[in-house]
Each structure stands twice: as structure tokens, then as C-alpha cells.
């Protein structure tokens, strides 16, 4: 690239916009599952306005590629200029670039226009494992990776970019992503979808090595065509809308998981079909709010499994937990409940309806009166100092009160996880169980009903929220689940 590189220039601050204008630079897919067609669907599904510049015309379907026609780079440059001469671009997503000449054309345009957000999906390796680019193009793409804000390789592409063997474990993949981020100075979206196992983690890996992991469960479907295209364009849209990269990943992953879960119903093609980009909009409106809480709970599957395996939880259910460990837990829980009740009062103050105000106010009263009675019956007048885990959790809840939707998402695990444990552990209750009163409280039908109502409220808030607010809801829920795990682990 001639002139000043993008990496050397002062970064352009991200200016959140209500409807991000996002440009996709990629090839085509006439069946609509990948390339610019998938990008445009993803951008629209997540609240953006999509535009497209075509790098190649691809004759393909769900069973494979038949032929590729690459227009002259002069025409590519003309398309790029036609858009940027007229439209203010908030983000750019770059997909398939077939040659060093094409990559150079795009880099020169980026250097001149300097869009605020640039996301690169480095299409370098076919599903068969064959390399798609010649060595000159691969090197040009490595250099382009230095000039963008986010690069989203799959594991095969990550191996090419780092010059290493393809990762076969999550730990190895994280190390490779940290190497790429450090060497390029670019944030990396690490995708774990091509690893084996039921878990499907992704992560944002910053240039300083920081890793922001987002867990998830694998969706069993063969219809994954265009997943990489769709995720990268979703990330560009959400970031332009004001989300941080970790917030964008949480929201995009929730959306993408749903798109994969609904893919089979599309029945498009006879091969590896597309995902359902508009699953959140399709069908009855009632399907949308249910999807938020269900997916949030599914995304926390790994944390829930960790909780079940904790020595404290196992001992609590079996009645073998040492008394001093239970008292340590109750002492911290009493401190937690004092702050928790204040957060519930904040939810009541922010609630949009009298009915919801009443629900949260009664929950606050219950936290103070009903549940504290349990603590006092065991602890008496004992007062403990707050543990770091307790402070971290309550600080997170208070910080989540910047909006009603985010706050109710943060509060939901305080209901749901305890109800889940209470119902499952209730089968172990007996008159001589040393902690029967704890099991009885959280397995009580009234608490189960309160959890159901809190879930309904959170789902309704998700329905009203925009994509950025939903991303914050996802993050708040996930963080509360992690705090619950650490709270139990500390005991």
C-alpha cells in the first residue's frame, strides 16, 4: 500500500449511530447463504443498513462452487468510490479477496476513506482444506490484517496467518490468536466452532493479550453455510452501533446460535444449507422474547455445569457439607442480600409499569425479611466482613442499573440459578437433612413462580431493546452467572 498506512494513523473514535451504514466487500452467492447476500441479511437483522461492493461473481450453491468470475480491479475501485463519494460509511466488512491486486485496491481505498470500523474475514482456506490464495495474496492479506480493527479467522485461517499447525484444542487456539493479535496489533475474534466437543466457545483477543471469552453450546445442524460471513458482518454492525467488541460478540453469538438452531426449518438446497438470519423476526412475536432467556440460559451451560460440580453444592445437596463452610456461605450471603435488596429497589424505580414496580418492590422486601430470617436462625448476631467475591458481585449488580433491561438481565440469575438448584436438590430433602430449610426455601413453588415472572419481564425488556441493549443484557446475565459460580466456589 502506498502512502501512510492505516495502522500508523491516529485511530478514529467509534461514534455510535442508531442505524449503522455498513458496507460489505465480498463475493456473491446466488443461493443467498454466504458472501454479500449473507452479509446484507446479517446487517439488516442486527439493525443496520447494508451496502455491498462485489469482488467476485461466484456460481455456487449449497453443494459447492462451480465457477468464479472476477471483474477487473478498475471496476472494483469504481464500485468502492461510487459508495464512498455519496454515503457516509460507519463500518466495513471485508470478505473474499482473491488476489494481491484486489487486496491492494481495497487497501488503497481504505487508506483514502478511513472508515471508522473495518472488520476482515480472511477467506483463505476452503471447506475441503485447500488453500484458496497464492503465496503473494496470502502475504498481502497478512499485511491487510494490520490495518483493520478486527480480524475473524476460523482455525484453519488462523493457522495460515500465524504459520502454525491448525489448533486442536481451545488453549492452543487462544495462544495462536494472542500471537496474531500481538504481531498485527489487531483485535482477533477467535472462533471455536471447528473444535470437537459439545462446547462452542468464542473469544475476543486484544492486542495486549487480554481474552474475553464467550461460552456456548454447539448446535447440531449441518446447515452452517455462510456462518463466518454472517458473524463478521454482525460484529461490524454491532460495533458501529456503539457496542464494545466483547458486547458485540455476546449479542452476535446469541443471534447466531438462534440462526443455527432454526436453520433446518429453511429447507434451502440439498447440501450444506444456510442459517436463518431473520429467525428473531420470523413467526409470531412471542417467539422473540422467549428466545432471549432460553439462549442466555443455554449460553451459560458451562457455568451451570461448573456449579453442579462444586464441592460446596454437592455437599449441600447430600447434607455432608461441613457446618463451618455453610456458615461462611450464609455470612457472605447475608451481606449480599443487603445490597441485593437495594438493587431490587432500583429495578422497581426503573420499571415501566406499576405491576413490574410492585414485583421488584416485593422481591426487595422478601430479600430483607424472608430470606434474612434463614440467615439469622443459623448465624445469630454474627457479623462478617465482605469477601472480594461478594463485593465484586454486588458492584456488578449496581453497575448494571444504567438501564432497566440490563439490570433485570443481571438480576435474573439470582432467581433462576437458585430455583434450578432448589428444584433439583429438593429430591434429597429429609427431616434429618442439616440444610433442609435452605433446600425448602429455594425449592418453594412461590419462589419458582417469582423466577418465572422475572424471566417474563426480562424477555419483554429484550423484545423492546435494540441490538446494543440486548448485547448488554447478554453480558450482564453471563457475568452474574459467573459471579454466582465464584460466590459458591469461595464457600
N, C-alpha and C positions, 0 to 999 in steps of 0.2 A: 504494500500500500504506500503510495507516495504522500508526502506532506506529513503533518502531525498525526500521530496515532491516537486512536480513541482512548487508549489506556493512559496516555500522557496528559490528556486534557483534564481539566477540573470536572468532577462528576456533576451532572445536572441533578438538582434536587427533585425528588419524586413529588409531584403535585397531584393529589388525589382528585379525580374527576368523577362526576356522577355516572356518566355513560362513557367509559373509556373507548377511544377510537384506536382499534388495534389492526395493524397490517400484518398479514401472513405472506411470507415469501417462500414458496414451496412448489412442488409438483402437483399434478392433478390425480384424481381417482374417479373415473366415471361412475363407479358404483356408490360413491359418496361416503365410503368408510374411512378414508385416510386422506393425506395431503391437504390442499387448501379447502376442500369440501368439509373435511372433519374439523379443520381449524375454524372455519366460519360458524359451524354449528356450536362448537365449544365456546367461542367468544360470545355468541348470542345467548347460549344457555346460562352463562355466568354474568349477563348484564351488560355486555359490551356491544359496540358497533363494529362489525368485521369488514375488512377490505382485503383484497388479495392481488398479489403480483405473481404470475406463473413463471417458474423457471424451466419446467418441462411438461410436455403433454404425454401422459402415460396411459397406454392401453392396458388396463388391468381389471381384474375382478377379484372375487373372494378366493379364487383358486390360484392366482398368480399373475405375474406381469408378462404381457405378450410383446409389447413394442414400446419404445420411448422415442419421442421426437423432441429435440432440444432446439428452440428458436435461437437466432443469433443474439449475442450479448448486447448488440446495439438496441435490439427490441426490448431486452430485459431492462436496460438503462432507461429507455423511453417510458416503459411502464412505471418504473420507480419515480422518475421525475414527474410524470403526469399526476401521481398521487400527491407527492410532497409539495409540488408547486401550488396545489389547491387546498389541501386538507392538513390541518394540524394533527400530527400523529402523536398519540400518547404512549404507544408501545408497539414494538415489532417482534414478531416471532419468525424465526428463520428455520426452514426445514431443509429439504433435499437440494443440495448444490452439487452439480455433477462434475465440475472441473475446476482447476485452479483459475482459469479465466473467468468463470462465473463468480467464483468466490471473490476474486479481485474486484469485479464490477460492483458487487454488493458492498464490499468494504469501502470502496471509494465513495459510494453513495452515503453510507453510514457516517463516514468522516465529514462529509459536507452537511448533512441534515442534522446529525446528532440527536436522534430520538431519545427521550428520557429513559426508556426501558427497552433493552434488547435481550431476547431470550433465544438461545441457539439449541436446537435439537439436532445433534450431529449425526445425520443419517450416513453411516459408513459401512454397515455390515448387514447383509440380507438375512432373512429368517433362516435360510439354509446354512448360514455361517460364512458364506462367500463375501470377500471384500468387494465393495461397490466402487471404490475410488482408486485411482492410480496413486503412486507414492507422492507425486507433486501436489495432487489435490488434498491428500491426507495432511501433508505438511502445511498447506495453505489453510486448512480447516483448524489445525492446532493454533496457528497464529491468529485466526479469527476469534478463537475461544478466549484469547487475551483481551479482546476489545469489547466483549459483551458483558452483561450484568449477571446472567445465569446461563449455565450450560447443563443440558439434561440428557446425558448419555445413558443407554442401557448398559448392562455389564460387558457385553461384547465390545461396544464402542468405547467404554471406559478403558478396557484393556488396550485397544489400539491407541488411544490418546496418551496413555501412560507408558506404553511399550512393555507392558507386563502380561503375564498369563491371565486369562479370564478368572475372576474371583469365583470361588466355590463356597465361600462362607460369608456371612454378614460382616464379621470382623475384618476379613481380608478386603471386602468391598469398601468398608469405611476407610481403611488405610489407603486404598487406591484413590478414593475420592479426595481425601485430605492431601495426597500428593499432587493431584491435578489442580486442586484449588490453590495450593501454595505455589506451584510452578507458574500458573497462569494469572494469579491474583484475582480469580473469578469465583464467585459462588457456584457451587455444584449441587444439583438435585440428584441425589443418589437413589436409584430405584431398585428395590429388592424383588421385583416380580419374577425374575428369571432364576431365582434361587429355589431349591427344593424345600418342601415343608408346608405346613398349614398356615404359618405366619407369613405376612407380606409387608415388611417394614419399608418405609422410605425415610429419607433424611435430607435436611438442608445442611450442607457442609460449607462453612465460611472459609475465606482465605486464611484466617488466623488459626484454622483447625477446629473451631467450635462446631459441634454436631448437635443439631436439633432433630431428634428422631420422632417420627410419627408412626405408631404401630398400626397394624391392621390385619384382618383375616383374609385369606385367599378366597376368591370367588371361583367356584368350579364351573367354568364355561370354556368352550373352545373359541368363542366369538370375541376375540381380542384385537381384531384388525383396526389399526389406527390409534391404539391406546397411547403410544408415545407422542404422536402428533397432537392428540386431544389434550393430554396433560400439559404439554409445554405451552400451548396456546391459552389454556385455562390459567396457568401461572402468570403469563404476561398480562392477561385481562385483570386478574385479581390484584396484582402488584400495582398496575396503573390506577386501580380503584382506591388505592391507599393502604392495602394490607402489607404487612411485613412479609418477607419470604416464608418464615415459619407459619404465620397465619394463613398465607395463601395456600401453602401445602396442605394444611389441615382441611381447609374448605374444599380445595380441589380433590383431595383424596376421598372425602365423604361423597362428593358428587360423582367421582369416577367409580367408586365402589358400587354405587347405585346404578350407574350406567352399565357396568358389567353384569350386575345381578339381573337387570332387565333385558340384557342383550338377546337371550334365547327367544324371547317373545317377538322380536322383529322379523325373524324368518327371512332374512335377506341373503340370497346366494346359497350355494351348495358347499362352500368351503369354510374358511376362517372368516366368519361374518363380522359386521361392525358392532360397536357398542351403541347403547341407546342414549344419545346425547340429551334428549329432551324428556327423560323419564320423570323429572321433577315437575314438568308442566303437563304431562300426558295423563289422561284419565280424569277421574273425579278429584276435586280439590282436596278432599280428605286424605288422599294418598300422600300428599306432600308433607303435612305436619308429622304424620306417623313415621315417615322415612327419617326425619332428623333424629328423634330419640332412639329409634331402632338402630340406626347406623352408628350413632355415638356410643351406644352400649356395645355393639359389635366391635367397634374400633378399640374398645377398652378390654377386649377379651384377654389379652396377655396380662394386663394388670390384675384382672379378676382372678386369673389362674394363679398369679403370684400370691395374692391374698389368701386363697384357699390353702396354699402350701405353707403359709407362715406357721411357725411353732405356736405362736400365741393363739391364732384362730383354731388350729387343730386341737390344742389343749382346752380351749374354751368350750368347744363343742363336745369333747369327750369327758369334760369335767376333771381333767388331770392337770390343768393349768395351776402352777403354784400360786398360793394366795397372795404372796407379795407382788407377783407380776400383775395380777388382776387389780390390786390396789394401786399400783403405779399407773396402770392404764386409766383407772377411774379418776385418779387425781388430776391427770392431764385432761381427761375428758370433761371434768368439771370446769376447768379453766377455759377449755374450748367452748363449752356451751354458753358461758357468759358472753363471749364475743359473737358466737353464732346467733344468739338471740338478738343482738344489736344489728347484725347483718339482715336477719329476717325482718326486723323493723324497717330497715332501709328498703327492702323489697316491697313492703306494704306501702311505704311512702311513694315509691315509683310506679306502683301498679296502676294500670289504665282504667280498671273497673272497680266499683265498690265490692263486688264479690271476691275479686282477687286480693284487694286490700284486706278484707276480712280473713281470708285464708292465711295469708302470711302473718297477720297480727296474732291469730290464734296459734299458729305454729311457733311464733316467738314466745307466747305465754307458756306453751307446752314445754319448750326448751328450758324455761326458767323454773317452772313449778313441777311438772310431772316427772321429767327425766332427772332433774336435780335431786328429787326425793330419793331416787335409787342410789345416787352417789352418797348422799348424806347418811343413808341407812348402813352403808358399808364403811364410809370414811370417818363419820362423826365430824369433829371440828378440824380435822387435819387440813392444813393448807400447804400446797407445794408451789415451787417456782415453775414458771412455764418452760418447757423444753423447747429447743430450737425447732423441732418438727411442729410443735403446737403453734408457735409464733409464725412460722412460715405459712402454715395452712390458714390461720385466721387473717394474716396480712393479705394473702391471695384473695380471700373472700371479700375483704373490704375494698381491695383494688378493683375487683370485678364490678363494683357498683357504679361504674361510669355510664352504664346503660342498663335498663330493665332486662332486656333479652340476655345480655352477658351475665348478669347477676343470677337470674333464675337457672341458667345453664350451669353456673358454678355451684349453686345450691343443690341441684338435682342429685348428684352422687351421695350427698348427706342423707337423702331419703332412700334412694334406690339400692345402694350397696348394702345398707343395713337391713332393708326389707328382704333382699335376696338372701343374705346370710341368715336372718331370723327365720324365714320360712324353711330353709333347708336344714338348719340346725334344730328346728323345733321337733323333729322326729327323734332327737336324742334326749328330750326332756324327761325327767322323772322326779319324784318327790325328794329324792336324796341328792339330786344334782346340785353342786355347790353354787352354780351360777344360773339357776333356773329363772330367777327374777329378770336377769338380763335377756335370756332367750325369750321369755314371755313378752317382754316389752316390745322387742323388735319383730316378733312373730305375730303380734296382735293384729287382728283384722282392721282395727281403726287406723293403725299406722300404715298398713298396706293400702287402705283407701286414700290416705293422705299422700302417699307416694304416687298413686295413680293420678290424683288431681295435680300434683306438682309436675308430673310428666305431661299432662294435657296442657298446662299453662306454658311449659317450655316449648312444646310443639306449636302452639298458637303463636308464640313470640317468634319462632323460627319462620313461620309462614309469612309474618309481617316484615321480617328483617330482609335487608338487602344482602348481597353476597359477602360484603366485608363484615357486616354484623354477624352473619352466620359463621364466618371463619372465626370470629372472636368467641362465639358461643362454643364452637368445636374445641377451641383451645382452652377455654375456661372449664368445660366439662372434663376434658382429658387431664388437665392439671389437678383438678380436685380429686379425680380418681387416683392419681399418683400420690397426692398428699395423704389420702386415706390409707394407701398401702404403707407409706412411711410412718404414719401415725401408729398403725398396728405393729409394724416391724420394731418400732422403738420400744414398745412394751415387752 
